[in-house]
Amino acid sequence: MEKLDQIISEFTAFKDWEDRYKHLINLGKQMPDFPEEHRLETNKVKGCQSQVWLVSSLERYEDNYKINFLADSDASIVKGIVALLTKVYSGLTPDEILGLKADFIDQIGLRQHLSMSRANGLNSMLKQINLYAYAYQQKIKMGLV
């Protein structure tokens, strides 16, 4: 997938992890503003030590549906992580999301440079993205959209 190749190239261009962290933080800073009305307990990702809000929308594009994500966090590194995930997963169909292995996280070396609590938070974010995709996939199959 071209989007993943670009992200992997961006991160592997940095030789040390300090520069990769800076890039990750910059991704977080570039995220669109998160609407206040979405800062609800129900939109928080469970299992994250920091506060992370994640919302999704399903939009029709020509002959299929694609999911877009909005997210925010109160911690700069975590905001960068969720920015990376929304960059990867937004604009994909539910089937594409459910079929996408998150090995890009290992390819850019992110997982091995996270603390245990941040790694657990990352896994919780990935799980939530997949839950949204599964729910939308089922709605589409049942003709509810």
C-alpha positions in Angstrom: 0.0 0.0 0.0 1.5 3.3 -1.1 0.5 5.2 2.1 2.3 2.6 4.2 5.4 2.6 2.1 5.5 6.4 2.4 5.2 6.3 6.2 7.9 3.6 6.5 10.2 5.7 4.3 9.6 8.8 6.4 10.5 7.0 9.6 13.4 4.9 8.3 15.0 8.1 6.9 15.8 9.1 10.5 18.8 7.3 11.8 18.2 7.6 15.5 15.1 7.3 17.6 15.3 10.8 19.0 14.6 12.2 15.5 11.8 9.6 15.0 10.2 10.7 18.2 10.4 14.3 17.0 8.7 13.3 13.8 6.0 11.4 15.7 5.3 14.5 17.9 5.2 16.7 14.7 2.6 14.3 13.3 0.5 14.9 16.4 0.9 18.7 16.0 -0.3 18.5 12.4 -3.6 16.8 13.3 -6.8 18.7 12.7 -8.4 20.2 15.8 -10.5 17.7 17.7 -14.1 19.0 18.1 -14.9 19.6 21.8 -18.3 17.8 21.4 -16.4 14.5 20.8 -14.4 14.7 24.1 -16.8 12.3 25.7 -16.1 9.4 28.0 -17.7 7.1 25.4 -15.1 8.2 22.8 -12.1 7.5 25.1 -9.9 4.5 24.2 -10.0 2.1 27.1 -6.6 0.7 28.1 -4.6 3.9 27.5 -2.7 5.4 30.4 -3.0 8.9 28.7 -6.4 10.2 27.6 -7.1 9.3 24.0 -10.2 10.1 22.1 -11.1 8.3 18.9 -14.1 8.8 16.7 -15.0 7.4 13.3 -17.3 8.2 10.5 -18.4 6.1 7.5 -18.6 7.8 4.2 -19.7 6.6 0.8 -17.1 7.0 -2.0 -18.4 5.9 -5.4 -19.2 2.2 -5.0 -17.9 1.5 -1.5 -17.7 2.9 2.0 -14.6 4.2 3.7 -13.9 5.0 7.3 -12.4 8.3 8.5 -11.0 8.8 12.0 -10.5 11.8 14.2 -8.4 11.5 17.3 -6.7 13.4 20.1 -4.6 12.8 23.2 -3.4 14.9 26.1 0.2 13.5 25.8 2.4 14.6 22.9 4.0 11.2 22.1 0.6 9.4 22.3 -1.0 12.1 20.2 1.7 11.4 17.6 1.0 7.7 17.8 -2.7 8.2 17.3 -2.0 10.6 14.5 0.1 8.0 12.8 -2.7 5.4 13.1 -5.4 7.8 11.8 -3.1 8.6 8.9 -2.7 4.9 8.0 -6.3 3.8 8.6 -8.4 6.8 7.5 -9.8 6.4 4.0 -9.8 2.6 4.0 -12.8 0.4 3.7 -13.8 -1.7 6.7 -12.5 -4.8 4.9 -9.2 -3.2 4.1 -8.8 -2.2 7.8 -9.6 -5.6 9.0 -7.2 -7.2 6.5 -4.3 -4.8 7.3 -1.7 -6.3 9.5 -0.1 -3.7 11.8 3.4 -4.8 11.0 4.3 -1.3 9.8 4.6 -0.5 13.5 7.4 -3.0 13.8 8.9 -2.0 10.5 9.4 1.6 11.6 10.7 0.3 15.0 8.0 2.0 17.0 6.9 -0.9 19.1 10.3 -1.7 20.4 10.9 1.9 21.5 7.7 2.2 23.6 7.3 1.7 27.3 5.1 -1.2 28.3 2.2 1.2 29.1 2.5 3.0 25.8 2.7 -0.3 23.9 -0.5 -1.4 25.7 -2.1 1.9 24.7 -1.1 1.4 21.1 -2.7 -2.1 21.1 -5.8 -0.6 22.6 -6.0 2.0 19.8 -5.5 -0.6 17.2 -8.2 -2.8 18.8 -10.6 0.2 18.8 -10.0 1.0 15.1 -10.7 -2.7 14.3 -13.8 -2.7 16.4 -15.1 0.4 14.4 -14.3 -1.4 11.2 -16.0 -4.6 12.2 -19.1 -2.7 13.3 -19.3 -0.8 10.0 -18.6 -4.0 8.0 -21.7 -5.6 9.7 -23.9 -2.6 9.1 -23.0 -2.6 5.4 -23.6 -6.3 5.1 -27.0 -5.9 6.8 -27.9 -2.9 4.6 -28.2 -0.6 7.5 -26.2 2.3 5.8 
